[in-house]
Amino acid sequence: MPTAVLLINVEIGHEDEVFEELKKIPEVKAAYVVYGMYDIIAVVKANDLKTLRSVISEKIRKIPYVSATLTHVAIEGKEFERS
């Protein structure tokens, strides 16, 4: 399952609004409001790369107040998760 980690910049003062919109997107499996160069980190998973690309381009990047994103697509087979 293709996975991407997105680093998201948000217009000042709108972190909570973007965070709430991310929670509505089923492919966003986790999101964190963070301190630092980026405002939110999101983990996105989809059934295929075409869907992953669409979610990022057509849903996440079009959320109001998202000013920039940096996408890191994980190498399949080189991942693990702990609960």
MARVEXLUM-718931 format. One record per residue (C-alpha): residue in one letter; residue number from 1; y, z negated, x negated. Coordinates in Angstrom, 3 decimals. Each point is the difference from the previous one (the first is absolute). Layout:
REM MARVEXLUM-718931
<a; NUM; <Y; Z; X>>
...
REM end
This chain:
REM MARVEXLUM-718931
<m; 1; <0.000; 0.000; 0.000>>
<p; 2; <3.266; 1.098; -1.665>>
<t; 3; <2.320; -2.902; -0.730>>
<a; 4; <3.621; -0.081; -1.090>>
<v; 5; <2.290; -2.801; -1.098>>
<l; 6; <3.592; 0.645; 1.031>>
<l; 7; <3.027; -1.590; -1.588>>
<i; 8; <2.763; 0.173; 2.576>>
<n; 9; <3.773; -0.375; -0.349>>
<v; 10; <1.866; -1.028; 3.129>>
<e; 11; <3.702; -0.064; 0.806>>
<i; 12; <1.389; -3.485; -0.636>>
<g; 13; <-0.647; -2.448; 2.804>>
<h; 14; <-2.600; 2.110; 1.827>>
<e; 15; <-3.212; -1.212; -1.638>>
<d; 16; <-1.261; -1.792; 3.104>>
<e; 17; <0.527; 3.024; 2.251>>
<v; 18; <-1.905; 2.320; -2.332>>
<f; 19; <-2.745; -2.611; -0.445>>
<e; 20; <-0.452; -0.221; 3.781>>
<e; 21; <-0.215; 3.800; 0.294>>
<l; 22; <-2.634; 0.141; -2.743>>
<k; 23; <-2.125; -2.478; 1.958>>
<k; 24; <-0.163; 2.548; 2.865>>
<i; 25; <-1.641; 2.700; -2.159>>
<p; 26; <-3.804; -0.419; 0.080>>
<e; 27; <-0.500; 1.568; -3.432>>
<v; 28; <2.206; -2.665; -1.619>>
<k; 29; <-2.610; -2.592; -0.899>>
<a; 30; <2.348; -2.453; -1.742>>
<a; 31; <3.719; -0.367; -0.639>>
<y; 32; <1.992; -2.507; -2.018>>
<v; 33; <3.737; -0.623; -0.142>>
<v; 34; <0.658; -0.648; -3.687>>
<y; 35; <2.738; -0.855; -2.480>>
<g; 36; <0.762; 2.472; -2.754>>
<m; 37; <0.802; 3.670; -0.407>>
<y; 38; <-1.734; 0.859; 3.291>>
<d; 39; <0.314; -1.785; 3.322>>
<i; 40; <-3.418; 0.557; 1.601>>
<i; 41; <-3.444; 0.850; -1.341>>
<a; 42; <-2.437; 1.578; 2.459>>
<v; 43; <-3.674; 0.921; -0.260>>
<v; 44; <-0.909; 3.083; 2.019>>
<k; 45; <-3.529; 1.276; 0.703>>
<a; 46; <-1.034; 3.155; 1.850>>
<n; 47; <-3.164; 1.985; 0.632>>
<d; 48; <1.135; 2.907; -2.192>>
<l; 49; <2.840; 1.028; -2.323>>
<k; 50; <1.629; 2.232; 2.608>>
<t; 51; <0.312; -2.938; 2.404>>
<l; 52; <1.177; -2.315; -2.787>>
<r; 53; <2.723; 2.481; -0.950>>
<s; 54; <1.019; 0.390; 3.648>>
<v; 55; <0.244; -3.749; 0.597>>
<i; 56; <2.191; -0.435; -3.060>>
<s; 57; <2.221; 3.034; 0.614>>
<e; 58; <0.195; 0.080; 3.779>>
<k; 59; <-0.177; -3.681; 0.923>>
<i; 60; <0.963; -2.336; -2.846>>
<r; 61; <2.728; 2.053; -1.678>>
<k; 62; <1.610; 0.667; 3.397>>
<i; 63; <0.329; -3.669; 0.924>>
<p; 64; <3.718; -0.755; 0.402>>
<y; 65; <1.513; -1.764; -3.036>>
<v; 66; <-2.705; 1.137; -2.443>>
<s; 67; <2.052; 1.415; -2.853>>
<a; 68; <-2.714; 0.897; -2.542>>
<t; 69; <-3.715; -0.286; -0.660>>
<l; 70; <-2.218; 0.217; -3.056>>
<t; 71; <-3.627; 0.808; 0.791>>
<h; 72; <-3.018; -0.833; -2.146>>
<v; 73; <-3.254; 1.564; 1.231>>
<a; 74; <-3.049; -1.973; -1.121>>
<i; 75; <-2.834; 1.709; -1.844>>
<e; 76; <-2.992; -0.044; 2.333>>
<g; 77; <-2.931; -1.974; -1.362>>
<k; 78; <2.247; -2.043; -2.287>>
<e; 79; <0.946; -2.769; 2.399>>
<f; 80; <-1.227; -3.282; 1.397>>
<e; 81; <1.327; -2.496; 2.491>>
<r; 82; <-0.463; -3.732; 0.369>>
<s; 83; <0.475; -1.963; 3.162>>
REM end
